[in-house]
């Protein structure tokens, strides 16, 4: 990688990190807990804050956006390959729509493939 390419990649990462810090959590979840309860009652449950879980979800979203941008700008990929990979990314977004309930702002939410 050339120095300019590295600088551009770092700029993109920093922009995405800044955006992820600005995606607000829906107020009803602030201070909440996520609890994973194993079926085996002898095993201890795992819990963590909704805030930390939300942060991880936002990071996944933002990294998918960076991947999408790099894919679309890639000079060596054929258009057909870009379309195929873009469809995979769209399906990933669709799989993540379950977590939209955590986002305060609709425009921050995941959007999968829309119907006709």
Secondary structure, 3 states (H helix, E strand, C coil): CCHHHHHHHHHHHHHHHHHHHHCCECHHHCCCEEEECCCCCCCCCEEEEHHHHHHHHHHHHHHHHHHHHHHHHCCCCCHHHHHHHHHHHHHHHHHHHHHHHHECCHHHCCCCCCCC
